[in-house]
Each structure stands twice: as C-alpha cells, then as structure tokens.
Amino acid sequence: MPEMFGLLDDAQLETAREAFELTPEAMASLDGVSRVELPARYSADPRQWVGVNGNGFDTVDVMWGAVTRGKRVIANGGTVDVALHVIELGFEARIRTCLADTQRSAAIVAGHALNPYVGYVRGLTPPSCGRCIVLAGQPCGSEPFERHPRCDCIAVPTAKKPSTAVTSANDYLDGLDDRQLAKVLGSQANARAWKDGADLNQLVNAYRRKGSVSTAQVYNRRIKYTTEGTTKRGFASSRMISAGYAKDYIKKNGGRVTVADRPRLMPETIYQICARTGKDPRQMLYDYGWIL
C-alpha cells in the first residue's frame, strides 16, 4: 500500500506539472496568438495537487474505499479471489478519476493565471467513447463540462470560442480499426452502418438513455430496436411513416408522449432483414433515420 500511494503521489505531481506546462501552449494555439503574448499573472506550486482528489479528500481515504468494498464481499460470503478482484477494479477506477481530476484542476488554475475569463473546450484522451467523440472540441462555456463515469477527457482553457477547436469526429473514427470502431459505436453492425453513411449522432444518441435500446421477439425472430427519435418531433419517426414502416402516432405514458406505432429498428436488425429479403440496407437505414 505505501508503495502504491507513493506512485500515485508521483503521478499526480507529474500530471499537475504537465498541465501547467502544456496549458499555455494549448491556449496560444486555440486563441491564435504566440506563447509570449500570454504572460501568467501568477504561478502555483504543482505539489499542492499531491495527496488530494478532485473533491479535496485525502487520496488515502479515497483509495481505502476500494478495500472496504472488498471486505464487504468477504462478509457477504464471497471468495478471497473475488474480493481481491473487486479491490483491484476499485483502485483502478479511483486512480483514473483522481489523475483526471488533478489534470483538470491544474489546467483550470493555469488557464485562469493567463486569462481570468477563459472558457473551455473538450479534448479527447484516446481511446474515447462515442459520446465524447461527438462533443470533442465543442466549447462548453465558463465552466468545464461534466464527465460521465470513467471519462478521462480534458478541459482545455481558451479565451475565445475557436472554430478550429471543433475536431472532426469522422477523422478520429477513420483512424480506428474494426474492433475499436465497433467498441466506440456499440456494435459491429453500427460500425458497418457508419461506413455505409449513417450519421454518427444518430448512432450514439440511440444509447443516450438507459434502456433506450432493447430486444424483442417478433414472429419468432429476435429484433433490436431503440426508442430514440420515435416521438412526434423525432427525426426518425417521420421517415418511418413516410416509408411505410410505421402507420401513425400513438399516445403513451398516459397520453403524455406521442410516439410512432412501430419500433425503430437498430442497424443490426436492418442488416439481418436485408440479408434475408434482398432489400437494400442503405435504403432501410435511410428510412429508419440512420442516414440523414
């Protein structure tokens, strides 16, 4: 344990130092000025970030929470191997979050030292998930964006809202192999759909809400569908009705929500249907609102 905490302290110190060193360069690049045009108004000691997490708690106390979870496994009748695995995963998650918080906090201080009115843009730390790729480079105002669990994206300070900061998600995806692409987009079928012209936002937002992608048995066949985009204001529902894949809108949830009367098929099911019937998958992807 002492060795681990020593390594974590060293990693925090190095992370904070890098944030103070690289933030001015990143701001100069995004704001279109030279580095010498951004003098720091004050300096901070990177050692202040060592030993505390993003909430200001002692890292020893935070890490010990993983041990507590492992002990709970034993108390509930679990094996030692399972408990050690739970502790390992807990350490990993806490260390990742701690270092991400260290980088973000140090970068914020470094940015304010250069300009007290900075905003922030999202920077990726590959490999990244689909939600983060869609938002990469997008300005998020005077407060850094909220992160989902295990997110390691960085908040890059900038004095402007530079269009040059908005990265091309397609360029990032083009650099991934088939396995990485399937992991980012949720499935091999989604990766194939993206290559066939499906819109990245449509594919990613299909998983936006918990439970929005489901499976069902229809005529002894398993289908995969999503509820995203099927409301009366949804993009996909109007396409489905125009193509004849849905007939009309119906009321749900006590009349509070109006949705299409048929499910929006996911690309996986669309490709299965096309392989069985000989239909054009690109046309079906268009009719179900995946291709814009």
Number of C-alpha atoms within 10 A of each C-alpha: 9 8 8 11 15 12 12 19 19 15 17 27 22 18 23 27 19 15 24 22 13 13 22 25 16 17 24 18 16 20 17 12 12 12 13 10 9 16 11 14 11 10 11 14 11 18 14 12 24 20 19 19 23 17 9 9 11 13 20 15 11 17 21 16 15 22 18 14 16 23 17 14 18 15 11 8 9 13 12 13 11 13 22 18 12 20 22 14 13 20 19 15 15 19 20 14 18 23 24 21 22 25 26 23 20 22 26 23 19 25 27 18 20 22 18 13 13 20 22 25 27 23 20 21 13 10 14 17 18 22 18 22 26 18 19 22 24 20 24 16 15 14 14 19 16 10 11 10 8 12 16 22 24 22 26 27 33 28 19 17 19 16 11 12 19 17 18 13 16 13 9 16 20 11 10 13 9 14 11 17 22 16 16 22 22 17 16 18 18 23 24 18 25 21 12 14 14 21 18 22 14 19 24 19 16 21 19 13 11 8 10 13 17 14 13 11 9 8 7 7 8 11 19 17 21 19 23 22 20 24 19 17 11 16 17 25 30 23 19 25 18 14 15 11 20 18 14 17 18 14 14 12 7 7 8 7 12 18 20 25 19 18 19 27 24 24 27 18 18 25 22 14 16 15 12 9 9 10 13 13 18 19 15 21 22 18 22 29 24 29 20 14
